[in-house]
């Protein structure tokens, strides 16, 4: 792993986001200094995410998928078709998440609520924190939102639209809490999940998201119904939890949210591989996989230090899965002491069974 280049890329990403914050807030004219802690945490977390992503792209398999995905997508003759395939993948896998619905409706609902709750929360929170969006009171009841300093349509402060806008984070908080509750219930009752889960990777992310959502709802409750009681303490607690989660994001399980869009390139790679010339098995002559995929697999295994060259100079990767199994079985059967080993093993099993009966 080349940590130096990844570190430089991460630092450059943090610097770039800082410039965007300064420019988007009109040289910090519309920036709220009370949100400084959130801003620093988001800038550092963004740089760490880019650093982790750059490291991830250094893996031979990931780099191959990434490079091939862009090469295939940017083909001039198939650009329109590729764009359509990418849009379909985004709609089905990222927006609708149909691949999760096949595993169960409750799991789909869990992922859908958590994903869209977090995405909508981020879409509202970060532009406000960075000063890209701010509101001004105009007249007795009118509010106008300014996007990057440019005015938008005037909004009646007592209208349904204004109420939904100002309470958007409350709705997303309820979505996240419901989704995390389903996830925790599953991890406490599903035997398959219990066997593989760990507290740090599987429970901590959900607990952090619930803590953020609950403390955010407490801010609304304090301001609406309790005349600001304990508002400062709740605000500082909420800020601390958010900062902790942002620092956890690049190095915990939540990082797969950033990795998931790469599946667009993987699916495009698999689709185009089926349309290209297919590799023919050296033994049975059956077409079993795209030749591009086979060539890339050889390159990846070589970079990883694996050598599948056989005694005759041929590569085991050039054989179909069925012939690989047949060749492996024939190799075992051809060992000089194969029959003797089978006989000794059978005799040992008989002796152990006799001892148990005795």
C-alpha positions, 0 to 999 in steps of 0.5 A: 500500500502506498500510504504517501500518495493516499495521504496527499490525496486525502489532504488535497480533498480536505483543502478543496472542501475548505475552499468550497465552504469559503466560496459557497458561504460568500467568503464566510459571510453567511457562515455560522461560527457556532457550527465551527465544530461540525465544519472541522469534523466534516472537513477532516472526515471527508479527507479521511474518506478520500484517503481510505477510498484511495487505499481501497483503489490500490487493491489489484482487484478493485483497481482492475474493476475501477479501470475497466469500468471507466474504460467500458463506460466511456466507449464512444459507440456504446456510451448511450447504452452504458449510460442507460445501464448505469442509470438502471443500476442506480435506480434498482440497486442504489435507490430502490435496493431491489437486491436486498428485497430478495433477502426479505422485506424487513431487511429491505425496509431496514436498509431503506429507512437507514439509507434514505434517512442518513442521505436526506439528513446529510443533504439538509445538514451539511449545506446549512453547516457550511453556509451554502444555505441560510434563511432570512426573515422578510416581513412578518411571516415570510422566510426566504432561503438563500442558496450560495448567496442567491435568493430563492422563492419567498416562503410563508413561515406558517405554511405547511411547506415551511413547517415540513422544511424546518422539521425535515431533520425530525422526519429523517431522525424518525426514519433512522431510529426505525431502521436501526431498531429493525437492524438491532432486533434482527441482530439479537434474534437471527442466528445467522447474524449472531454467529458472525456479528461483532459489537464494534462493527455491527452494533456501534454504528446503529447505536451512534445513529440512534444517539444522533437522531434521539439527541436531535429530536430532543433539541426540537422538543426543548425548543418547542415544548420546554422553553429551551430547557437544557438546550445548550447541554443537549446541543453540545451532546448532539455535536459531540456524538455527530463529530464522533460518528464522522470520525468513525465513518471512514474506518468503520462499517459505515464506509460501505455506504461510500463503496456501494456506488462502485457496484455500477462499474462492476455490473457494467463490467459483467454485462459487457464481458458477456457480450465480448468474445468468450474464453474457451476451456482448454480441456472440454472446449466449452465457452465459460467466461468472458476472455477479458475477465480471464485476462484480468484475473490472470493479471490480478492473481499475478500481482497478488503473488499467486502462480497457477501455471501447471507442469505443462506450462498451461494456466489453470485459469484457462479451464472451466470450473467443471474441468478444474474439479475433474482434473483435481480429482484425477490428480488425487487419484493418481497419487502412488499411495492414494488407494493405501490412504483410503484403505487405512482411513477406512480401517481407522474409522472401523476401529474407532467405531468398535472402540465406541461400541465396546 
